[in-house]
Every structure is written in structure tokens, then in C-alpha cells.
Amino acid sequence: LDGYNMWDVITNGAKSPRTEMVYNVNPLEDGQAGYPKAALRVGDLKVITYGYRVKGVAGATETGPYSMGPEHKGDAMFKRGPVLFNVTAEPTESDANNLAHLPQYKEALHAMLAKLKTYAEGMVYPMSWEAPFQGPDYWCANCSTHPKGTGVNQPWGPWQY
């Protein structure tokens, strides 16, 4: 999947060579997934953003996180911006343990947001339930939807009925 040989980790309990994990980057406000829209873990730290825009997707003119506004619903901790947790020391990710606004984590937060931006700018246009599905350059941008409806509960069957 990502080029890391995990066999020794699986079979012998060795330390993983992987040091980071992108949980999600979803720039679609009305997409299938709810909020929060983006998260990245690097080492013991995990940054989560309420919303995330990607330039060129859904009319966005720039790439980066946005905070929860009064029109949004969700966890109030996102009103101040991205949140940062040490997930090994505090796995519950509660607002009381949000490190994002502590001076000693400012540099780590900015580095992680920059890394998240790099990943976001290289991502494939997210899947949507309606055309053009994965953007206007997607090979099947004008394909029809399932003849019996759309959604995960309507699998494609044989081409001929």
C-alpha cells in the first residue's frame, strides 16, 4: 500500500517503520463524511481540523483548515481552530488535553499543518455520489449512476439485465 514492509511488525512485534498516518482529508462540506474533515498523526501527536479546504475543489481558492463557525454543528473545541493531542499520553482526545494553544507545541502544530497541506495538495479529488464523481478530469466523470439508484446499498451488477 505505502511501501513499508510490515512483516516483522506483524510476526515478531517489532517497532513499526511507519512514523505518520493521514487519517483523512475531505474538502467536501456536504460530502458523505461529517466533521471533522482532516487529521494527521506524526509520532505521538495527532492534529485534527474541523474543516479543510483544498484549492480547486468545491470552489476553494486556497488550501488549509477552517474553524467551526456559528453555522456549523459539532464539538465546541473546534471553534478555536485545529486541535492537537498526544495520543499515547491522552488517547481520549478530550478538549481538556488539547495542546494546540500551548506555546511549546506551536512549532509542532505548524509543521504538522504544513505536512497536511502537502498531502492535501497532492490528493485525488474525493469521491462524490453525483457526477463528476471524482472531478471533471476523472475518466468516468460523465458516467451514469446506478440504474436503480445511488449509494453504498446499490451495488453494480452485470452490465446486462
C-alpha positions in Angstrom: 0.0 0.0 0.0 2.6 2.6 1.0 5.9 0.8 0.6 6.6 -0.2 4.2 7.4 -3.8 4.9 5.3 -4.6 8.0 6.0 -8.3 8.1 8.4 -8.1 11.1 6.0 -5.9 12.9 3.1 -8.4 12.4 5.0 -11.6 13.1 7.5 -10.5 15.7 6.1 -7.4 17.3 8.9 -5.2 16.0 8.6 -1.4 16.1 6.8 -0.1 13.0 8.8 1.8 10.4 5.8 4.0 9.8 6.0 7.3 11.7 3.0 9.1 10.3 -0.6 8.4 9.2 -3.0 10.5 7.3 -6.5 9.8 8.7 -8.4 11.9 6.2 -8.6 15.0 4.1 -12.1 15.7 3.0 -12.7 19.1 1.4 -16.4 18.5 0.7 -18.6 20.3 3.2 -21.7 18.4 2.1 -19.9 15.1 1.3 -20.6 11.7 2.7 -18.4 12.2 5.8 -19.2 14.5 8.6 -16.9 16.7 10.6 -14.0 16.8 11.5 -12.7 16.7 7.9 -8.9 16.2 8.2 -6.4 14.6 10.6 -2.8 13.6 10.6 -0.7 11.7 13.1 3.1 12.1 13.3 4.8 10.1 16.1 2.7 10.6 19.2 1.0 13.8 18.0 -2.3 14.0 16.1 -3.7 17.1 14.6 -7.4 17.3 13.7 -9.1 20.1 11.8 -12.9 20.8 11.9 -12.9 21.6 8.2 -10.4 21.6 5.4 -10.4 23.3 2.0 -8.3 22.2 -1.0 -7.6 24.8 -3.7 -9.6 23.9 -6.8 -12.0 21.6 -5.0 -15.6 22.7 -4.4 -14.8 26.3 -5.3 -11.9 26.7 -2.8 -9.3 29.3 -3.6 -6.7 28.2 -1.1 -5.7 25.1 0.8 -5.9 24.8 4.6 -8.1 24.3 7.6 -11.0 26.3 8.7 -12.6 26.6 12.1 -16.1 25.7 13.2 -18.3 28.7 12.6 -21.6 29.6 14.3 -23.5 27.9 11.4 -21.7 24.6 12.0 -22.6 21.9 14.5 -20.0 19.8 16.3 -17.6 19.7 19.2 -17.0 23.2 20.5 -13.3 22.6 20.9 -13.0 23.2 17.1 -14.2 26.8 17.4 -10.6 27.9 18.3 -9.1 26.2 15.3 -7.2 22.9 14.8 -6.7 20.7 17.8 -3.6 18.8 18.8 -3.2 15.7 21.0 -0.5 13.4 22.3 -2.5 10.3 21.6 -0.2 8.0 23.5 -0.4 10.1 26.7 -4.0 11.0 26.3 -5.9 8.7 23.9 -9.4 10.1 24.6 -8.7 13.4 22.6 -10.7 15.5 25.0 -10.7 19.3 24.9 -9.1 19.5 28.3 -6.0 17.8 26.8 -5.8 20.0 23.6 -2.2 21.0 23.2 -2.8 23.3 20.1 -2.7 26.5 22.1 0.3 25.8 24.3 3.4 27.7 23.3 5.7 24.7 23.5 3.6 22.9 20.8 3.3 25.9 18.4 6.2 24.7 16.1 4.9 21.1 16.1 1.4 22.2 15.2 2.6 24.4 12.3 4.9 21.7 11.0 2.0 19.2 11.0 -0.4 21.6 9.3 2.2 22.2 6.6 2.6 18.4 6.1 -1.2 18.0 6.0 -1.3 20.8 3.3 1.3 18.9 1.3 -0.8 15.8 1.4 -4.0 17.6 0.6 -2.5 19.4 -2.5 -1.4 16.0 -3.9 -4.7 14.2 -3.2 -7.1 12.8 -5.7 -10.4 14.7 -5.9 -12.7 13.0 -3.3 -15.5 10.7 -4.4 -18.9 12.2 -4.7 -22.3 10.5 -5.2 -23.1 12.7 -8.2 -21.2 13.4 -11.4 -18.5 14.3 -12.0 -17.8 11.8 -9.1 -14.0 12.5 -8.7 -13.8 15.7 -10.6 -14.1 16.9 -14.2 -10.8 15.1 -15.2 -12.0 11.8 -13.8 -12.2 9.2 -16.6 -15.8 8.4 -15.7 -16.9 12.0 -14.9 -20.0 11.7 -17.1 -20.9 8.0 -16.4 -24.4 7.3 -15.4 -25.3 6.4 -11.9 -26.6 3.0 -10.9 -29.9 2.4 -12.8 -31.7 1.5 -9.6 -30.4 4.4 -7.5 -27.2 5.6 -5.9 -25.3 4.9 -2.7 -23.5 2.2 -0.9 -26.5 0.0 -0.8 -26.9 -0.1 -4.5 -24.0 -2.3 -5.9 -23.4 -2.5 -9.6 -24.4 -5.9 -11.0 -23.8 -7.4 -14.5 -23.8 -4.8 -17.3 -26.8 -6.6 -18.9 -30.0 -7.1 -17.1 
